[in-house]
Amino acid sequence: MNTAQLKTARTILAAALTCGLIAQAAATGQPAEMLPRGDDLMRKFVARSQQEDKQRLDERYGFIERRIHDELDKNGNVKEHSDRGYQKIELDGTGYLRWIAKDGKPLTGDEIKIQHDNEQKFIEERKKKKEKAPGEDSVKMDEQFLSAFHFEAIGKELVNGRPAYIITVLPKSPGPSGRNSAEKLFMHMQGKVWVDVQDYGLAKVDVHLTEPTSFYGVLGTVRQLDLELSRVFFDNSAWMPQSTKFSLEARKLLTTTRIRQSSQYGDYKKLGK
C-alpha cells in the first residue's frame, strides 16, 4: 500500500467513525462516547501481554484442541486432509501438545507409540538444547513493533460477553524493517483487533497480508495469509484460545504450499499443582 492509498484508507475510516458518532448522538439524544486513541490502547495491550509472558500464564493452563488441516492443490481442491485432537499438558516443566485423537477417535496402538516416542524426543531435545532466545523467531510486542502501524479505535462491541474496543490496524508505508522473518511478515498485514475494555487483553483478531512478502532472504515468499482468532477470559486471569483459522499460500525455492487450517478449543483447566 503506497502513501496515497494509505491516506485514502485513513480518511475513509475517519469519515465512517465520524458518521457513526453523529448517528449515535442523534438516535439517543446523548453525546456519543469518545473513544481512546488507538495507539494508547495498543500500548496498554502490550503491557498486558508482557505481564502474561512474565507470569507465564500460557504455561499454567491446558485445553483440548480439535484441529482440521487441509493441504490444497493449485485449484483450491483438498489433496490431503487431517482431523486431529490434542491435549495441552505439562511435560518436563513446560506446556506440550499431546496428540490424543484422529478423525474423532482415540489413537490406535501404533499411533500411541508414535506419540510416546515424540514425547521422549521432546524431553531429550530440551535436555540437550538451550531454550531459544526471546524474539529469535517470533514477534516481540514492544514500541518498535507498534511503530510499524497506524492504529485507530472505531467502536466497541461484545466479544464472548465482554465489551471490547475495535481497533483498525494499517501498516505504515514506508515502515521500519522487521527484526526477523515473523515480524517482517506481520508488518505487511492489516485488518482489525479487538482489545478488552476492562483487562486490555487481546480478545479477537482478523487480519490479512497486504502484499507478497519474502522470508529467509530471497529463498521464500508468502503470497497470501489470512488469520482469524478469538480468545476467552478464563479463571479471571488468563486469556485462552477459543478458535483460530488461517489460510496460507507460500513458495520456498520451487515448492508451493497451500494450507487451510482451523482449530476449536475447550475444556480449559489448570496444569500441575
Buried (B, 14 or more C-beta within 10 A) or exposed (E): BEEEEBEEBBEEBEEEBEEEBEEBEEEEEEEBEEBEEBBEBBBBBBEBBEEBEEEEBBBBBBBBBBBBBBBBEEEEEEEEEEBBBBBBBBBEEBBBBBBBBBEEEEBEEEBEEEBEEBBEEBBEEBEEEEEEEEBEEBBBBBEEBBEBBBBBBBBBEEBBEBEBBBBBBBBBBEEEEBBBBBBBBBBBBBBBBBBBBEBBBBBBBBBBBBEBBBBEEEEBBBBEBBBBBBBBBBEEEBBBBBBBBBBBBBBEEEEEEBBBBBBBBEEBEEBEE
